[in-house]
Amino acid sequence: MKNILFLLPAICLLLSCRKSDSSSMTLRDGYEKPGIDSVYLEIQNSIVKKGSFEWASLSPSLLWAAIQKSNGVVAVGYQTAGNSFRENQLHLIDIGEGNWLRTKQYLINEIVQIEQALSPSLQQEDLVPWEEAILPVFNIVIKNPRSLTYLLSSPLVRYVEPMGYDQFLFSAAQERSSGCNPNLPTRGLMAGVHYGVVAPNAKASWNYPAHGILDAWRYVSGKGIKVFLIDTGIGYGQESLGANFNQGFSGARTLERLVTLPRQRFLGIINVGPPETPEDRCGHGTAMAGVLAAPRGTSGNMVGIAYNTDLVTCRAAADVFIDEAREVKGVSDAFTMAARRADVKVISMSMGRITVSSQIRDAIQYAHAKGKLIFCAAGTSFSFTANWAGVIFPATLPEVQAVTGVKQFTNFEACSHCHSGPEVDFVVEMERAGDATFPLTVSDRGNEPSTIGGSSVATASMAAMTALVWSRFPSYTRDQILTLLERYSTYYPQRDSRWGWGKFQPVLAVD
């Protein structure tokens, strides 16, 4: 992902120079409110030791402290009485069916009654910010610590997690719009160095030959395959992702713009402004869409890897770091939306977060059970964290293919800002030797390309190469396609402990 995702060293420095809050304030029911540094430290220690952080590992008092920082907004996963819950059967659950519906309403009713002890006028609609139609989870605002006590003790509850705590992992406010930058044209790009010109009049990025993409284009272009891109939307000003999506060698394909990011609606903080739209206000989603599926056209702009694929873009978050509660909901809804569409084959998401979100995990497991092939970015940060910070969530999940970027002409050296680790499945060459130029993509408007780096572009590139292969074998299942991706990558049949299967060559799979 572009720019910053997580700065554990920064957090460590922040903790070492900030006066520690060693005092604690006793709350109702014996809960304590520790200094918030304690939550930081628990997350940090877990990331360093285990590579991930689960909210279930926190003590009730620390969990309550984190929930308070999250404005009380929690995700509650539930199950029916006597149910032996299995994640691989999420797609078989109908939460509108009797037992599931009764269980959900029973839990919500209990929480409403507990919350009314503090605020008697509260109603359910005041506490439930968004409705859920697919997954056995609901989002609710809790301000009374008795609500947490009840949820943690109920056999009907699978998990209870704060949804918006990750935003407090940043050490500087200006870093909170992670991954958002003006997606402006990159000056000084030279033909024959940074791109090659291909018919009818398009620029092919310098890194395409490293994966044999131009050779693969002799056989495939992604036609007939639909990719669902979960990101920050696409800009309305880029005509190559609008009115000119079908031009030149790209034709008879579809482009959809969707949005699942909800407007904010929290207890006591109600935003009644206009609903969110599919328009990219960050620049990141536009860049990812360009890498994936920009047309092979006549305008002189860059050409995406799968230039004839059908593209669905979904604005699920405001920026690349999934830290707001509503972004968790938006991403979760995007995965279930993609999962329920029979025409979608591939899901690509170049976004992530530090702590595990069980709600997003439920959504990904649901999509995986529906046969979707899912690619997520391994993570991107400052250069001084890139060589040791591990793969981030949700790329850590076994249902996901984790992708990172490597430098040109090396025996796989991580790009300057890219994370790596044992969870990585594939790598994409995306940092040019000599001048460290990143791959080409479309800018926010006009026909002059921009460039973008990090594991973000690697992920979109891998999803696009997958669309190329699937268009050659349209009747193949997800697992059959994945076998081809593995077989025609660097390390097959022995997976590498840091780079997974390595660099994929689509031309070998389709020739």
Sequence and secondary structure as in RCSB ss.txt:
>XXXX:A:sequence
MKNILFLLPAICLLLSCRKSDSSSMTLRDGYEKPGIDSVYLEIQNSIVKKGSFEWASLSPSLLWAAIQKSNGVVA
VGYQTAGNSFRENQLHLIDIGEGNWLRTKQYLINEIVQIEQALSPSLQQEDLVPWEEAILPVFNIVIKNPRSLTY
LLSSPLVRYVEPMGYDQFLFSAAQERSSGCNPNLPTRGLMAGVHYGVVAPNAKASWNYPAHGILDAWRYVSGKGI
KVFLIDTGIGYGQESLGANFNQGFSGARTLERLVTLPRQRFLGIINVGPPETPEDRCGHGTAMAGVLAAPRGTSG
NMVGIAYNTDLVTCRAAADVFIDEAREVKGVSDAFTMAARRADVKVISMSMGRITVSSQIRDAIQYAHAKGKLIF
CAAGTSFSFTANWAGVIFPATLPEVQAVTGVKQFTNFEACSHCHSGPEVDFVVEMERAGDATFPLTVSDRGNEPS
TIGGSSVATASMAAMTALVWSRFPSYTRDQILTLLERYSTYYPQRDSRWGWGKFQPVLAVD
>XXXX:A:secstr
  S S  HHHHHHHHHHS      EE GGG EE  THHHHHHHHHHHHHHSS  GGGS HHHHHHHHHHTTTEEE
EEE  TT    GGGGGG  TTSHHHHHHHHHHHHHHHHHHHTT TT  HHHH  S  SSSSEEEEE  SHHHHHH
HHH TTEEEEEESSGGGGG SSGGGSSTT       TT  BTTTEEEETTTEEEETTTGGGTHHHHTTT   TT 
EEEEEES B TT GGGTTTSS TT  S  EEEEE     EETTEE  S    SB SSSHHHHHHHHHH    SSS
 B  TTTT EEEEEE  SSSB  SHHHHHHHHHHHHHHHT TTEEEEEE  BBSS  HHHHHHHHHHHHTT EEE
EE  B  HHHHTT    BTTTSTTSEEEEEEETTSSS B TTB   TTEEEEEEEE TTT    EE  SSSSS E
E  HHHHHHHHHHHHHHHHHHHSTT  HHHHHHHHHHTBTTTTS BTTTBT BB HHHHH 
